[in-house]
Amino acid sequence: MNVSRPTQRRVIINSDAKNEADDQFAIVHGLLSPTFDIRGLIAAHFGTRRSDRSMLESRAELDLLLGFLGLTGKVVVANGAAAGIPDEQTPADSPGARLIIEESKLASANDPLYVAFLGPLTDMAAAILLDPEIVHRDVVVIWIGGRGYRGFDHEPKVEFNLSNDIAAANVVFDSGITIWQVPSDVFTKVSVSYAELDDRIGGTSPLADYLIQQLREWNARWHGTPIESRSLGDSPVIALMLYPPSGSFRVRPAPRFGLDGAYLPGSNHPIRVCEDLDTRFLLEDMFAKLRAFGRR
């Protein structure tokens, strides 16, 4: 019997879009990828260290990007939780968590739902706590977060995305749901320079110019030393969904996370940890799609 294969991959992108300057590149790359059926964008919080309305700032940035792309009103956008979950038993209910739940019910082995998290795992944890059956559905959680596993055991600083909801990360990693983790020693290596951005996509469209401008402005505001480059650390989720073999994975037992971000013994459910990534494929595909968008 012939089993029909979907022509698109069902995707939700959950992003703390106004936290830094790299989410924007990943979101646009995903929206410009024809094999993605974007089932929704979810605005995520990024804690209170920079803003007391971070989720709403992320929502405004998502709306701005859709405007540049000419997609206003054509893509579902939902607000996520305004803050992390209060504890590992209590969900932070939100339209974003409900969107994940409803889309998960449509997933199948032949057509899974990929949920890409570019910030904290708050809304995934909420979905699991609100509907525990979601862990038995065909859902793949791809998360940019956590420190590296190789030689980082004594790193004193908790990774930023993890720090904004450690309880949520523990809920998700304890649950048994399918997880692809991209830790900090991988996602920080997706580096681009100002010169490369100007040369490859500068002047091709108002969207591309905005992406470059907001990256430069973020660096100028938050870096204390001269800098002319940036890691597009959220973009690996797009490459891994476009072409999973672009990443090298190791299967590990799921850990728990300490308050300092350290890995602790956990549920031992198997998770896939990305240890290397084909950054050439990622960046060239993104540049090409942005140039093609400009020509259109």
C-alpha positions as a Markdown table, in Angstrom:
| # | Residue | x | y | z |
|---|---|---|---|---|
| 1 | Met | 0.0 | 0.0 | 0.0 |
| 2 | Asn | 1.3 | 3.4 | -0.9 |
| 3 | Val | 1.4 | 5.9 | 1.9 |
| 4 | Ser | 1.1 | 9.5 | 0.8 |
| 5 | Arg | 3.8 | 11.8 | 2.1 |
| 6 | Pro | 3.2 | 15.3 | 3.1 |
| 7 | Thr | 4.8 | 18.0 | 0.9 |
| 8 | Gln | 5.3 | 20.3 | 3.8 |
| 9 | Arg | 6.6 | 20.0 | 7.4 |
| 10 | Arg | 4.1 | 21.3 | 10.0 |
| 11 | Val | 5.9 | 23.9 | 12.2 |
| 12 | Ile | 5.2 | 26.2 | 15.1 |
| 13 | Ile | 7.9 | 28.7 | 16.0 |
| 14 | Asn | 8.0 | 30.0 | 19.6 |
| 15 | Ser | 10.2 | 33.0 | 19.9 |
| 16 | Asp | 11.3 | 35.6 | 22.5 |
| 17 | Ala | 11.7 | 37.8 | 19.3 |
| 18 | Lys | 12.7 | 41.1 | 20.9 |
| 19 | Asn | 15.2 | 39.7 | 23.4 |
| 20 | Glu | 18.2 | 39.9 | 21.1 |
| 21 | Ala | 18.9 | 40.3 | 17.3 |
| 22 | Asp | 19.1 | 36.7 | 16.1 |
| 23 | Asp | 15.5 | 35.4 | 16.5 |
| 24 | Gln | 14.5 | 37.7 | 13.6 |
| 25 | Phe | 16.8 | 35.9 | 11.2 |
| 26 | Ala | 15.5 | 32.5 | 12.2 |
| 27 | Ile | 11.8 | 33.6 | 12.0 |
| 28 | Val | 12.2 | 35.1 | 8.6 |
| 29 | His | 14.2 | 32.1 | 7.3 |
| 30 | Gly | 11.4 | 29.8 | 8.5 |
| 31 | Leu | 8.6 | 31.9 | 6.9 |
| 32 | Leu | 10.5 | 32.0 | 3.6 |
| 33 | Ser | 11.0 | 28.2 | 3.4 |
| 34 | Pro | 8.4 | 26.6 | 1.1 |
| 35 | Thr | 8.6 | 23.2 | 2.7 |
| 36 | Phe | 7.3 | 24.6 | 6.0 |
| 37 | Asp | 3.6 | 24.8 | 6.8 |
| 38 | Ile | 3.8 | 27.4 | 9.5 |
| 39 | Arg | 0.9 | 26.6 | 11.8 |
| 40 | Gly | 1.7 | 29.5 | 14.0 |
| 41 | Leu | 4.1 | 31.9 | 15.6 |
| 42 | Ile | 4.1 | 32.2 | 19.4 |
| 43 | Ala | 5.4 | 35.3 | 21.2 |
| 44 | Ala | 7.5 | 34.3 | 24.2 |
| 45 | His | 8.7 | 36.2 | 27.3 |
| 46 | Phe | 12.4 | 36.7 | 28.1 |
| 47 | Gly | 12.3 | 37.3 | 31.8 |
| 48 | Thr | 12.2 | 40.7 | 33.5 |
| 49 | Arg | 15.9 | 41.6 | 33.5 |
| 50 | Arg | 15.4 | 43.9 | 30.5 |
| 51 | Ser | 11.7 | 44.6 | 30.4 |
| 52 | Asp | 8.6 | 43.9 | 32.5 |
| 53 | Arg | 6.5 | 43.4 | 29.3 |
| 54 | Ser | 8.9 | 41.1 | 27.4 |
| 55 | Met | 6.3 | 38.9 | 25.9 |
| 56 | Leu | 4.3 | 41.8 | 24.4 |
| 57 | Glu | 7.6 | 43.2 | 23.0 |
| 58 | Ser | 8.2 | 39.9 | 21.3 |
| 59 | Arg | 4.6 | 40.0 | 19.9 |
| 60 | Ala | 5.2 | 43.4 | 18.5 |
| 61 | Glu | 8.4 | 42.2 | 16.8 |
| 62 | Leu | 6.6 | 39.2 | 15.3 |
| 63 | Asp | 3.9 | 41.5 | 13.9 |
| 64 | Leu | 6.6 | 43.9 | 12.5 |
| 65 | Leu | 8.4 | 41.0 | 10.7 |
| 66 | Leu | 5.1 | 39.8 | 9.2 |
| 67 | Gly | 4.5 | 43.3 | 7.9 |
| 68 | Phe | 7.8 | 43.4 | 6.1 |
| 69 | Leu | 7.0 | 40.0 | 4.6 |
| 70 | Gly | 3.5 | 41.0 | 3.4 |
| 71 | Leu | 2.0 | 38.3 | 5.6 |
| 72 | Thr | 0.0 | 40.3 | 8.1 |
| 73 | Gly | -3.2 | 38.4 | 8.8 |
| 74 | Lys | -2.0 | 35.4 | 6.9 |
| 75 | Val | -0.1 | 33.6 | 9.6 |
| 76 | Val | -1.5 | 32.7 | 13.0 |
| 77 | Val | 0.2 | 34.6 | 15.9 |
| 78 | Ala | -0.5 | 33.8 | 19.5 |
| 79 | Asn | 0.7 | 35.3 | 22.7 |
| 80 | Gly | 2.6 | 33.0 | 25.0 |
| 81 | Ala | 2.8 | 33.2 | 28.8 |
| 82 | Ala | 3.9 | 36.6 | 30.2 |
| 83 | Ala | 6.3 | 34.9 | 32.7 |
| 84 | Gly | 7.7 | 31.5 | 33.6 |
| 85 | Ile | 5.6 | 28.8 | 35.2 |
| 86 | Pro | 5.4 | 29.2 | 39.0 |
| 87 | Asp | 6.5 | 25.6 | 39.7 |
| 88 | Glu | 6.7 | 22.2 | 38.0 |
| 89 | Gln | 3.0 | 21.4 | 38.7 |
| 90 | Thr | 1.4 | 24.7 | 37.7 |
| 91 | Pro | 0.9 | 25.7 | 34.0 |
| 92 | Ala | 1.0 | 29.2 | 32.8 |
| 93 | Asp | -2.0 | 29.0 | 30.5 |
| 94 | Ser | -1.9 | 31.1 | 27.3 |
| 95 | Pro | -3.2 | 31.1 | 23.8 |
| 96 | Gly | 0.2 | 29.9 | 22.7 |
| 97 | Ala | 0.1 | 26.8 | 24.9 |
| 98 | Arg | -3.4 | 26.1 | 23.6 |
| 99 | Leu | -2.2 | 26.4 | 20.0 |
| 100 | Ile | 0.5 | 23.8 | 20.6 |
| 101 | Ile | -2.1 | 21.5 | 22.1 |
| 102 | Glu | -4.6 | 21.9 | 19.3 |
| 103 | Glu | -2.0 | 21.4 | 16.6 |
| 104 | Ser | -0.6 | 18.4 | 18.3 |
| 105 | Lys | -3.9 | 16.6 | 18.0 |
| 106 | Leu | -3.6 | 16.8 | 14.2 |
| 107 | Ala | -0.1 | 15.2 | 14.1 |
| 108 | Ser | 0.7 | 11.7 | 13.0 |
| 109 | Ala | 3.7 | 9.5 | 12.5 |
| 110 | Asn | 3.8 | 10.4 | 8.9 |
| 111 | Asp | 3.1 | 14.1 | 9.5 |
| 112 | Pro | 4.6 | 15.1 | 12.9 |
| 113 | Leu | 4.4 | 18.6 | 14.5 |
| 114 | Tyr | 7.7 | 20.4 | 15.0 |
| 115 | Val | 7.7 | 23.0 | 17.7 |
| 116 | Ala | 10.8 | 25.2 | 17.6 |
| 117 | Phe | 11.7 | 27.1 | 20.8 |
| 118 | Leu | 14.1 | 30.0 | 20.4 |
| 119 | Gly | 13.7 | 31.1 | 24.0 |
| 120 | Pro | 12.4 | 29.5 | 27.3 |
| 121 | Leu | 10.3 | 26.3 | 27.3 |
| 122 | Thr | 7.5 | 27.9 | 29.2 |
| 123 | Asp | 4.7 | 27.4 | 26.7 |
| 124 | Met | 5.7 | 23.7 | 26.0 |
| 125 | Ala | 5.7 | 23.0 | 29.7 |
| 126 | Ala | 2.3 | 24.6 | 30.0 |
| 127 | Ala | 1.0 | 22.5 | 27.1 |
| 128 | Ile | 2.2 | 19.3 | 28.8 |
| 129 | Leu | 0.8 | 20.2 | 32.2 |
| 130 | Leu | -2.6 | 21.2 | 30.6 |
| 131 | Asp | -2.8 | 18.2 | 28.4 |
| 132 | Pro | -0.5 | 15.3 | 29.5 |
| 133 | Glu | -1.5 | 13.2 | 26.6 |
| 134 | Ile | 0.5 | 15.5 | 24.3 |
| 135 | Val | 3.7 | 13.5 | 25.2 |
| 136 | His | 2.2 | 10.5 | 23.4 |
| 137 | Arg | 1.5 | 12.4 | 20.2 |
| 138 | Asp | 3.9 | 12.8 | 17.2 |
| 139 | Val | 5.4 | 16.1 | 18.4 |
| 140 | Val | 9.1 | 17.1 | 18.1 |
| 141 | Val | 10.4 | 19.8 | 20.4 |
| 142 | Ile | 13.5 | 21.5 | 19.1 |
| 143 | Trp | 15.1 | 23.8 | 21.7 |
| 144 | Ile | 17.9 | 26.3 | 21.6 |
| 145 | Gly | 19.1 | 26.2 | 25.2 |
| 146 | Gly | 21.3 | 24.8 | 27.9 |
| 147 | Arg | 25.0 | 24.7 | 28.2 |
| 148 | Gly | 27.3 | 22.3 | 26.3 |
| 149 | Tyr | 27.8 | 18.8 | 27.6 |
| 150 | Arg | 31.4 | 18.6 | 26.6 |
| 151 | Gly | 33.7 | 20.2 | 29.1 |
| 152 | Phe | 31.2 | 22.7 | 30.5 |
| 153 | Asp | 30.3 | 20.9 | 33.7 |
| 154 | His | 31.8 | 23.7 | 35.9 |
| 155 | Glu | 30.6 | 26.7 | 33.9 |
| 156 | Pro | 29.2 | 29.1 | 36.6 |
| 157 | Lys | 26.8 | 31.0 | 34.4 |
| 158 | Val | 23.4 | 29.6 | 33.6 |
| 159 | Glu | 22.5 | 29.7 | 29.8 |
| 160 | Phe | 20.1 | 32.6 | 29.1 |
| 161 | Asn | 17.2 | 30.7 | 27.6 |
| 162 | Leu | 17.3 | 28.1 | 30.4 |
| 163 | Ser | 17.6 | 30.8 | 33.0 |
| 164 | Asn | 14.3 | 32.3 | 32.1 |
| 165 | Asp | 12.3 | 29.2 | 33.1 |
| 166 | Ile | 14.3 | 26.4 | 34.7 |
| 167 | Ala | 11.1 | 24.8 | 36.0 |
| 168 | Ala | 9.7 | 24.6 | 32.5 |
| 169 | Ala | 12.8 | 22.9 | 31.2 |
| 170 | Asn | 12.6 | 20.3 | 33.9 |
| 171 | Val | 8.9 | 19.6 | 33.1 |
| 172 | Val | 9.7 | 19.2 | 29.4 |
| 173 | Phe | 12.8 | 17.1 | 29.8 |
| 174 | Asp | 11.1 | 14.9 | 32.4 |
| 175 | Ser | 8.1 | 14.3 | 30.3 |
| 176 | Gly | 9.4 | 11.8 | 27.7 |
| 177 | Ile | 8.3 | 13.9 | 24.7 |
| 178 | Thr | 10.7 | 13.9 | 21.7 |
| 179 | Ile | 13.4 | 16.5 | 22.2 |
| 180 | Trp | 16.1 | 17.8 | 20.0 |
| 181 | Gln | 18.4 | 20.0 | 22.0 |
| 182 | Val | 20.9 | 22.5 | 20.5 |
| 183 | Pro | 23.2 | 23.6 | 23.4 |
| 184 | Ser | 25.3 | 26.7 | 23.7 |
| 185 | Asp | 28.5 | 25.2 | 22.5 |
| 186 | Val | 26.8 | 24.6 | 19.1 |
| 187 | Phe | 24.4 | 27.5 | 18.7 |
| 188 | Thr | 27.0 | 30.1 | 19.5 |
| 189 | Lys | 29.1 | 29.0 | 16.5 |
| 190 | Val | 26.7 | 30.3 | 13.8 |
| 191 | Ser | 28.6 | 33.5 | 13.4 |
| 192 | Val | 28.2 | 36.2 | 10.7 |
| 193 | Ser | 30.1 | 39.5 | 10.3 |
| 194 | Tyr | 28.6 | 42.9 | 9.3 |
| 195 | Ala | 30.7 | 42.8 | 6.1 |
| 196 | Glu | 29.2 | 39.4 | 5.2 |
| 197 | Leu | 25.6 | 40.5 | 5.9 |
| 198 | Asp | 26.1 | 43.8 | 3.9 |
| 199 | Asp | 27.7 | 41.9 | 1.0 |
| 200 | Arg | 25.2 | 39.0 | 0.8 |
| 201 | Ile | 21.8 | 40.6 | 1.6 |
| 202 | Gly | 22.3 | 44.3 | 2.1 |
| 203 | Gly | 20.1 | 46.5 | -0.1 |
| 204 | Thr | 18.1 | 43.5 | -1.4 |
| 205 | Ser | 14.9 | 44.6 | 0.4 |
| 206 | Pro | 13.7 | 46.7 | 3.3 |
| 207 | Leu | 13.3 | 43.5 | 5.3 |
| 208 | Ala | 17.0 | 42.5 | 4.8 |
| 209 | Asp | 18.1 | 46.1 | 5.6 |
| 210 | Tyr | 16.0 | 46.0 | 8.8 |
| 211 | Leu | 17.5 | 42.6 | 9.9 |
| 212 | Ile | 21.0 | 44.1 | 9.5 |
| 213 | Gln | 20.2 | 47.4 | 11.1 |
| 214 | Gln | 18.6 | 45.9 | 14.2 |
| 215 | Leu | 21.5 | 43.5 | 14.7 |
| 216 | Arg | 24.0 | 46.4 | 14.6 |
| 217 | Glu | 21.9 | 48.4 | 17.0 |
| 218 | Trp | 21.5 | 45.6 | 19.4 |
| 219 | Asn | 25.3 | 45.1 | 19.5 |
| 220 | Ala | 25.9 | 48.8 | 19.9 |
| 221 | Arg | 23.5 | 48.9 | 22.9 |
| 222 | Trp | 24.5 | 45.8 | 24.8 |
| 223 | His | 28.2 | 45.1 | 23.9 |
| 224 | Gly | 30.8 | 46.9 | 26.0 |
| 225 | Thr | 33.6 | 46.3 | 23.5 |
| 226 | Pro | 34.0 | 47.0 | 19.7 |
| 227 | Ile | 32.3 | 44.3 | 17.7 |
| 228 | Glu | 31.5 | 43.7 | 14.0 |
| 229 | Ser | 29.8 | 40.3 | 14.1 |
| 230 | Arg | 27.0 | 38.3 | 15.7 |
| 231 | Ser | 26.1 | 34.7 | 16.3 |
| 232 | Leu | 22.7 | 33.8 | 14.8 |
| 233 | Gly | 22.3 | 31.3 | 17.6 |
| 234 | Asp | 18.6 | 30.7 | 17.0 |
| 235 | Ser | 18.9 | 29.7 | 13.4 |
| 236 | Pro | 20.0 | 26.1 | 13.9 |
| 237 | Val | 16.3 | 25.1 | 14.5 |
| 238 | Ile | 15.5 | 26.1 | 10.9 |
| 239 | Ala | 18.4 | 24.1 | 9.4 |
| 240 | Leu | 17.5 | 21.0 | 11.5 |
| 241 | Met | 13.9 | 21.1 | 10.3 |
| 242 | Leu | 14.8 | 21.8 | 6.7 |
| 243 | Tyr | 17.4 | 19.0 | 6.6 |
| 244 | Pro | 17.9 | 17.0 | 9.8 |
| 245 | Pro | 21.2 | 15.4 | 8.6 |
| 246 | Ser | 22.7 | 19.0 | 8.7 |
| 247 | Gly | 23.2 | 18.3 | 12.4 |
| 248 | Ser | 25.3 | 15.6 | 14.1 |
| 249 | Phe | 23.3 | 14.2 | 17.0 |
| 250 | Arg | 24.1 | 12.1 | 20.0 |
| 251 | Val | 21.4 | 10.3 | 22.0 |
| 252 | Arg | 21.7 | 11.1 | 25.7 |
| 253 | Pro | 19.5 | 10.4 | 28.7 |
| 254 | Ala | 17.4 | 13.4 | 29.6 |
| 255 | Pro | 18.8 | 15.4 | 32.4 |
| 256 | Arg | 17.3 | 17.8 | 34.9 |
| 257 | Phe | 18.6 | 21.3 | 35.4 |
| 258 | Gly | 20.0 | 22.8 | 38.6 |
| 259 | Leu | 19.4 | 26.5 | 39.5 |
| 260 | Asp | 22.9 | 27.2 | 38.2 |
| 261 | Gly | 22.1 | 25.5 | 34.9 |
| 262 | Ala | 24.1 | 22.4 | 35.7 |
| 263 | Tyr | 23.0 | 19.0 | 34.4 |
| 264 | Leu | 21.7 | 16.7 | 37.1 |
| 265 | Pro | 20.4 | 13.1 | 36.9 |
| 266 | Gly | 17.0 | 13.1 | 35.3 |
| 267 | Ser | 14.3 | 10.9 | 33.9 |
| 268 | Asn | 16.7 | 9.1 | 31.5 |
| 269 | His | 14.2 | 9.4 | 28.6 |
| 270 | Pro | 16.3 | 9.4 | 25.4 |
| 271 | Ile | 16.8 | 12.9 | 23.9 |
| 272 | Arg | 18.8 | 13.9 | 20.8 |
| 273 | Val | 21.5 | 16.5 | 21.4 |
| 274 | Cys | 23.0 | 18.3 | 18.5 |
| 275 | Glu | 26.8 | 18.3 | 18.7 |
| 276 | Asp | 27.7 | 19.9 | 15.3 |
| 277 | Leu | 25.9 | 21.8 | 12.5 |
| 278 | Asp | 26.5 | 22.5 | 8.9 |
| 279 | Thr | 26.6 | 26.2 | 9.1 |
| 280 | Arg | 27.4 | 26.6 | 5.4 |
| 281 | Phe | 24.1 | 25.0 | 4.5 |
| 282 | Leu | 22.2 | 27.1 | 7.1 |
| 283 | Leu | 23.6 | 30.5 | 6.1 |
| 284 | Glu | 23.7 | 30.0 | 2.3 |
| 285 | Asp | 20.1 | 28.8 | 2.3 |
| 286 | Met | 19.0 | 31.8 | 4.4 |
| 287 | Phe | 21.0 | 34.3 | 2.2 |
| 288 | Ala | 19.6 | 32.8 | -1.0 |
| 289 | Lys | 16.0 | 33.0 | 0.3 |
| 290 | Leu | 16.3 | 36.6 | 1.4 |
| 291 | Arg | 17.8 | 37.6 | -2.0 |
| 292 | Ala | 15.0 | 35.8 | -3.8 |
| 293 | Phe | 12.5 | 37.6 | -1.6 |
| 294 | Gly | 14.0 | 40.9 | -2.5 |
| 295 | Arg | 13.8 | 40.1 | -6.3 |
| 296 | Arg | 10.1 | 39.3 | -5.9 |
